[in-house]
Amino acid sequence: MEKKKTNYRWIICGFLWVAVAVNYVDRTALSAATPIIMKEFNIDGTEMGIIMAAFFWAYALLQVPMGYIADKFGQRLIYSLAVGWWSIAQMCIAACSSLVGFVTARLFLGVGEAGSYPCNVGVVAKWFPKHERSRATAIFDSASKFGNAFAMPVVVGLITMFTWHAPFLIFGAIGVIWAILWWIFYNDPRKSKHANQAEIDYIEQDGTSVTTETDAKPAMKWYQLLKYRNVQAMCIGFFILNYILYFFITWFPTYLVQERGMQFGQMGIVASVPFIAAVCGSLISGIIADKLLIKGWSVTRTRKTLLVIGILLATSVGLAAFVESNAVVIGLLAVANFGCAVTGAMQWCLASDVAPKGMGSQLAGLQNCVANFGGVASPIVAGAILATTNSFQIALYTYGITALIGAIVYGCYLGKIEQISVAEKM
């Protein structure tokens, strides 16, 4: 009798989901606490923009190195170290009291968190067949939106009950626990004690490789990936997406308090609405993508359709600048964040679709490196606009226009989506 296959890959996906949720709670906690920190330490908009951006400098610059070492030494070791590192850095933020201290702690937070998405993509490439990758990717990516949604009311609640230090200490400790559990329960498919041969055969049915890091050699140097048009389009498109997205995880709470006149406690609840919409967008896009692929749509048609629809929905962030009603503004921003989530889930699928064998984490790191310079630019530009005009209105205009440019990149510059072959000619 044929042995029933295990489904341990979905437990692994659950681990990825929790890691990303903690990741985003950690990076978003500062934005929720920003109004209090700015007042307590007399930090102005420009300085706060620098503190916020410090995370993204380290996060962006270390994406490629993290992708390389994750592919080389394995996601079991590197992910455990990365989460442990960033969790300790998160706890250190609670001890900060100066501009230099906050910048330094945020830099170290970015160093650790740089390992998250490259490791996730590498794990999904090993553990999931191609027709399940959209769902697996959408599930772990939805955690970033859940982390933001969860962070706002919970972090604000903890700050109200205790002090602004509390969420940094509590969620830092949760991350340390996750790192220990990952080391205990994760391994690559052929090394795992929890996946049977039937599950491995199922994963490999469409050519998915479950080779381990010791027997998979990179097909090329990481920088050689940039000569491919699809990789260029992925990097540009993701930069644009992050430029828009990081408004929500940096200045959004301050925007609600300062420009929309909300009380701090009210902001904590209202700010979660666009992130709840984003959770829905991520999960729905993953389900739709896999159904379309099973129905017979090509990978190219599926990915590009959802990428373009998502980024076009994100243009609604620009419309918020013209609206007086707070309810309508939140509705428009919810639509925008829903669209960002749709595009984001498909963007992360592209790394698995396009990467040469043995380079899933490296390509994920490369595109995320470029993308997060959008994370660097977004809070600095918005902070400078706020300091100059005492309003976010012009910043919202730029986000809407940027989204339109993103639709052109995904629709026109991104070509046929297929795995890069070493023998492929330019």
C-alpha positions in Angstrom: 0.0 0.0 0.0 1.3 3.4 -1.0 2.3 5.5 2.0 0.3 8.7 2.4 2.4 11.8 1.9 3.1 14.1 4.8 2.4 17.8 4.5 5.2 19.2 6.6 5.9 21.9 4.0 2.8 23.7 5.2 4.1 23.7 8.8 7.3 25.2 7.4 5.2 27.8 5.7 3.6 28.5 9.1 7.1 29.2 10.5 7.8 31.6 7.7 4.5 33.4 8.4 5.4 33.9 12.0 8.9 35.1 11.3 7.6 37.7 8.8 4.8 38.8 11.2 7.4 39.4 14.0 9.7 41.1 11.4 7.1 43.6 10.5 5.8 44.2 14.1 9.5 44.9 15.0 10.1 47.4 12.2 6.6 49.0 12.6 6.8 49.5 16.3 8.9 52.6 15.9 6.4 54.3 13.6 3.6 53.6 16.1 5.7 55.1 18.8 7.0 58.0 16.7 4.7 60.8 18.0 5.7 60.0 21.6 9.4 59.6 20.8 9.5 62.8 18.8 7.9 64.7 21.7 9.9 63.1 24.5 13.4 63.6 22.9 12.6 66.8 20.9 13.2 65.1 17.5 12.0 67.0 14.4 10.6 65.5 11.2 13.9 65.5 9.3 15.7 63.7 12.1 12.9 61.2 12.5 13.1 60.5 8.8 16.8 59.8 9.2 16.1 57.4 12.1 13.4 55.6 10.1 15.7 55.4 7.0 18.7 54.0 9.0 16.9 50.6 9.1 16.5 50.5 5.3 20.2 51.4 4.6 21.4 48.3 6.4 18.4 46.2 5.3 18.9 47.1 1.6 22.7 46.8 1.4 22.8 43.4 3.1 20.1 41.7 1.0 22.5 40.3 -1.5 25.1 39.1 1.0 22.3 37.5 3.1 20.9 35.8 0.0 24.4 34.5 -0.8 25.1 33.1 2.6 21.6 31.7 2.9 22.1 29.7 -0.3 25.7 28.7 0.7 25.2 27.8 4.3 21.6 27.0 4.4 18.4 28.7 5.6 18.4 26.6 8.8 21.5 28.3 10.2 21.3 31.7 8.7 17.6 32.3 9.5 18.1 31.3 13.1 21.1 33.7 13.4 19.2 36.5 11.5 16.1 36.4 13.7 18.1 36.2 16.9 20.2 39.2 15.9 17.4 41.4 14.9 15.4 40.5 18.0 18.2 41.6 20.3 18.6 44.8 18.3 14.9 45.4 18.8 15.2 45.1 22.5 18.1 47.6 22.4 15.9 50.3 20.9 14.1 50.4 24.3 17.4 51.7 25.8 17.9 54.6 23.3 17.5 58.2 24.2 19.4 60.1 21.5 19.5 60.5 17.7 22.7 58.5 17.5 21.4 55.7 19.7 18.2 55.3 17.7 20.1 55.4 14.3 22.6 52.8 15.5 19.9 50.4 16.9 17.9 50.7 13.7 20.9 50.0 11.6 21.5 46.7 13.6 17.8 45.9 13.3 18.1 46.2 9.5 21.2 43.9 9.5 19.2 41.1 11.0 16.0 41.6 9.1 17.9 41.6 5.8 17.9 37.8 6.1 14.2 37.2 6.3 12.8 37.4 2.7 15.9 35.9 1.0 15.6 32.9 3.4 11.9 32.7 2.8 12.2 32.5 -1.0 15.0 29.9 -0.7 12.8 27.8 1.6 9.8 28.0 -0.7 11.9 27.1 -3.7 13.0 23.9 -1.9 9.8 22.9 -0.2 7.0 23.7 -2.7 6.2 22.5 -6.2 5.6 25.3 -8.7 1.8 25.1 -8.6 1.8 25.8 -4.8 4.4 28.5 -4.7 1.9 31.4 -5.2 -0.1 30.3 -2.2 3.0 29.6 0.0 4.5 33.0 -1.0 1.2 34.8 -0.5 0.8 33.2 2.9 4.2 34.3 4.3 3.9 37.7 2.6 0.5 38.3 4.1 2.2 38.2 7.5 4.0 41.4 6.7 0.6 43.1 6.4 -0.8 41.2 9.4 2.3 42.3 11.4 1.6 45.9 10.5 -2.2 45.6 11.3 -1.4 43.8 14.6 1.4 46.3 15.5 -0.7 49.4 15.4 -3.5 48.6 17.9 -1.3 46.3 20.1 1.8 48.5 20.2 -0.3 51.5 20.9 -2.1 49.6 23.6 1.2 48.5 25.2 2.5 52.0 25.1 -0.7 53.3 26.7 -0.7 50.7 29.4 3.1 50.8 30.1 5.6 53.0 28.3 6.9 53.2 24.7 9.7 50.8 25.7 7.3 47.8 26.3 6.6 46.6 22.7 10.3 46.6 21.8 11.2 44.4 24.7 8.2 42.0 24.4 8.4 41.4 20.6 12.2 41.2 20.8 11.9 38.3 23.2 9.3 36.5 21.0 11.8 36.7 18.1 14.5 35.0 20.2 12.1 32.1 21.0 11.3 31.7 17.2 15.0 31.5 16.3 15.5 28.6 18.8 12.4 26.7 17.5 13.5 27.2 13.8 16.8 25.6 14.6 15.1 22.6 16.2 12.3 22.0 13.6 13.7 23.1 10.2 15.8 21.3 7.7 15.9 20.9 3.9 13.4 18.3 2.5 15.9 15.4 2.1 17.4 16.1 5.5 14.1 16.6 7.3 12.9 14.0 9.8 9.3 15.1 9.3 8.8 14.8 5.5 8.5 11.3 4.0 9.5 10.2 0.5 6.0 10.6 -0.8 6.0 14.3 0.1 9.5 14.8 -1.5 8.3 13.1 -4.7 5.2 15.4 -4.7 7.4 18.4 -4.4 9.6 17.3 -7.2 6.8 16.3 -9.6 7.2 19.4 -11.8 10.9 19.7 -11.7 11.3 21.5 -8.4 14.8 20.9 -7.0 15.0 19.8 -3.3 18.8 19.7 -3.4 20.6 21.0 -0.4 22.9 23.9 -0.2 26.0 21.7 -0.2 25.2 20.1 -3.6 23.6 23.1 -5.4 26.2 25.5 -6.9 25.3 29.0 -8.1 24.9 29.2 -11.9 26.6 32.6 -12.0 27.8 35.5 -9.9 25.0 37.4 -8.3 25.8 40.6 -10.2 25.5 38.8 -13.5 21.8 38.5 -12.9 21.4 42.2 -13.6 22.1 41.7 -17.3 18.8 40.0 -17.7 15.8 42.3 -18.6 13.4 40.5 -16.3 15.7 40.9 -13.3 16.0 44.7 -14.2 12.2 45.0 -14.4 11.8 43.1 -11.1 14.2 45.5 -9.4 12.7 48.7 -10.8 9.1 47.5 -10.1 9.9 46.5 -6.6 11.7 49.8 -5.9 8.5 51.6 -6.9 6.3 49.3 -4.9 8.4 49.8 -1.7 8.5 53.6 -2.2 4.7 53.6 -1.9 4.5 50.8 0.7 6.9 52.3 3.2 4.7 55.3 3.7 2.4 53.0 5.5 5.0 51.6 7.8 6.8 54.8 8.6 4.9 58.1 8.5 1.3 56.7 8.3 0.5 56.9 12.0 2.0 60.4 12.2 -0.1 61.4 9.2 -3.3 60.3 10.9 -2.5 62.2 14.1 -1.0 65.3 12.7 -2.8 65.9 9.4 -6.1 64.0 9.9 -6.5 65.2 13.6 -6.9 61.7 15.2 -6.2 61.0 18.8 -3.4 58.6 19.6 -5.6 55.8 20.8 -8.0 56.2 17.8 -5.1 56.2 15.4 -4.0 52.8 16.7 -7.3 51.2 15.6 -7.8 53.1 12.4 -4.3 52.6 11.2 -4.8 48.9 11.1 -7.6 49.1 8.5 -5.3 49.4 5.4 -3.1 46.6 6.7 -6.1 44.3 7.2 -7.0 45.1 3.6 -3.5 44.2 2.6 -3.7 40.8 4.3 -6.8 40.1 2.2 -5.0 41.3 -0.9 -2.0 39.0 -0.4 -4.0 35.9 0.3 -6.6 36.5 -2.4 -3.9 37.1 -5.0 -2.1 33.8 -4.1 -5.3 31.8 -4.3 -6.3 33.4 -7.7 -2.8 32.9 -9.1 -2.6 29.2 -8.3 -6.2 28.7 -9.7 -5.3 30.5 -12.9 -2.2 28.4 -13.3 -4.1 25.2 -12.7 -6.8 26.4 -15.2 -4.1 26.7 -17.9 -3.0 30.3 -17.8 0.7 30.7 -18.4 3.0 31.9 -15.6 3.7 35.1 -17.6 0.0 36.0 -18.1 -0.9 35.2 -14.5 1.9 37.1 -12.8 1.8 40.2 -15.1 -2.0 40.5 -14.9 -2.0 40.6 -11.1 1.2 42.7 -10.9 -0.4 45.4 -13.1 -3.9 45.3 -11.5 -2.3 45.6 -8.0 -0.1 48.5 -8.7 -2.9 50.4 -10.5 -5.0 50.0 -7.4 -2.2 51.5 -5.4 -2.6 54.8 -7.3 -5.6 55.6 -5.0 -3.1 56.7 -2.4 -2.7 59.9 -4.5 -6.4 60.6 -4.4 -6.3 60.8 -0.6 -4.7 64.2 -0.9 -7.9 65.6 -2.4 -10.4 64.2 0.2 -11.6 65.9 3.3 -13.5 62.9 4.9 -11.3 60.7 7.2 -13.5 57.7 6.4 -13.0 58.1 2.7 -9.3 58.7 3.1 -9.0 55.4 5.1 -11.0 53.7 2.4 -8.7 55.0 -0.4 -5.6 54.0 1.6 -7.1 50.5 2.2 -7.6 50.1 -1.5 -4.0 51.2 -2.1 -2.5 48.9 0.4 -4.7 46.0 -0.9 -3.2 46.7 -4.3 0.3 46.9 -3.0 -0.2 43.5 -1.4 -1.4 41.9 -4.6 1.6 43.2 -6.4 4.0 42.3 -3.6 2.8 38.7 -3.4 3.4 38.2 -7.2 6.7 40.1 -7.0 8.1 37.5 -4.5 6.8 34.7 -6.7 8.9 36.1 -9.5 12.1 35.4 -7.6 11.3 31.6 -7.5 10.0 31.7 -11.1 13.1 33.4 -12.6 16.1 32.4 -10.4 18.6 30.0 -11.8 19.0 26.8 -9.8 20.7 27.3 -6.5 20.2 31.1 -6.6 16.7 31.6 -5.3 17.8 33.4 -2.1 20.4 35.5 -4.0 17.9 36.8 -6.6 15.4 37.5 -3.8 18.1 39.4 -2.0 19.1 41.3 -5.1 15.6 42.5 -5.9 15.0 43.3 -2.3 18.2 45.3 -2.1 17.2 47.6 -4.9 13.7 47.7 -3.7 14.6 48.9 -0.2 16.4 51.9 -1.5 12.8 52.9 -2.1 12.4 52.3 1.7 15.3 54.6 2.3 14.0 57.3 0.0 10.4 57.3 1.1 10.6 58.3 4.7 13.4 60.9 4.0 11.4 62.5 1.2 8.1 62.5 3.1 9.9 63.8 6.2 11.5 66.6 4.3 8.2 67.5 2.7 6.6 67.5 6.2 9.3 69.7 7.6 9.1 72.2 4.7 5.3 72.4 4.1 3.9 71.0 7.5 1.8 68.7 5.3 1.9 65.3 3.7 -0.2 66.4 0.6 2.7 66.7 -1.9 4.1 63.3 -0.7 0.7 61.7 -1.4 0.8 63.1 -4.9 4.2 61.6 -5.6 3.1 58.1 -4.4 0.1 58.1 -6.8 2.3 59.1 -9.8 5.0 56.6 -8.9 2.3 53.8 -8.9 1.4 54.7 -12.5 5.1 54.4 -13.5 5.1 51.0 -11.8 2.2 49.8 -14.0 4.2 50.7 -17.1 7.3 48.8 -15.9 5.4 45.6 -15.0 3.1 45.8 -18.1 5.7 46.7 -20.7 9.3 46.1 -19.6 8.8 42.8 -17.8 9.0 40.0 -20.4 8.2 36.3 -20.5 8.6 34.9 -17.0 10.7 31.8 -17.0 13.7 30.4 -15.2 17.1 31.9 -16.3 19.2 29.3 -18.1 23.0 29.6 -17.8 23.3 28.9 -21.6 20.8 31.7 -22.3 22.1 34.5 -24.6 21.5 38.2 -24.0 
